[in-house]
Amino acid sequence: MSPPDLSVVVLTYNTRKLTLACLRVLFDQPEIARCEVIVVDNASSDDTATAVAEAFPQTQLIRSERNLGFGGGNNLGLIASRGRYMLLLNSDTEVQPGALAALIDFMDAHPEAGACGPRLLVTDGSLQPNGRSLPTAWSVFLDMTRLYRLTRKNVFGETGRDYSEEKRVGEVSGAALVLRRVVYERIGGFDTRLFLFYDDVDICKRVGDAGYAVYYVPSSTIVHHWGGTMKRYSEVAYRAGQDSLRYYFVKHHGRGSRALVDALLRTKELVLTVVSFFRGRRSDYYFHRKLLARLFRPVDR
């Protein structure tokens, strides 16, 4: 049996309603006949897996015994997949008509592309900027100090960019990320040291390091209910964001860049610790004080 054109891997963790809505829209697409759909449940406690099994028995359902994070959970789906291309799709997304075919056609037409991502719209239909350069210590400084506002309104956006135009970029969002199978087999899956955040940046960096291109493909549109998978886990996400940022720079950048990123993070947490203390916000104070202490621990590769 010939492999499907596209393996769609939907990772879910306690997002039952969003996941069912995502799958409902997905299976309404005519080109789904060219695809296989794999749902990875990351040890949800809201009966997501049972609901998916009952409503969509045509999916391949993988139940993880524990929450493996974004990368680890998606790795289970990638290992099980058979498609020429693999689309990693957040459970808080809705694929728009023609989006899957556009991604397949683009990858077929661009053999140099190792990965690509679609145009993303947020719930109200406005643009979620997707596709940009890989992070540097300077870009982290601009983002963290909010000096980026001198030239652009959105932290993820690029000044003067026309998002209706296809573009070669450094990285695209993991909310909807396509990988070419031969590239995946060469570079491997996600780095599981990155439990949450920067996992998509890291894999795009490795795609580029392997000699392949990463593209933004606006002919494909996917709605992303941004933050839908994160609303209940703000403190966990905040901590993971810091850990992942530090690890990414330890892995891919030199000593100077790593030192600057650490200094920025420590300064930020020190300010937040002092402010929360004087405002009498005890829980915030202890939270940021703990994070500040963590930032003085070395990061191992």
Buried (B, 14 or more C-beta within 10 A) or exposed (E): EEEBBBBBBBBBBBBBEBBBBBBEBBBEBEBBEBBBBBBBBBBBEBEBBBBBBEEBEEBBBBBBEEBBBBBBBBBBBBEBBBBBBBBBBBBBBBBBEBBBBBBBBBBEEBEEBBBBBBBBBEBEEEBBBBBBEBBBBEBBBBBBEEEBEEEBEEBBBBEEBEBEEBBBBBBBBBBBBBBBBEBBEBBEBBBBBBBBBBBBBBBBBBBBEEEBBBBBBBBBBBBBBBEBBBEEBEEEBBBBBBBBBBBBBBBBBEEEBBEBBBEBBBBBBBEBBEEBBEEEBEEBBEBBBEBBEBBEEEBEE
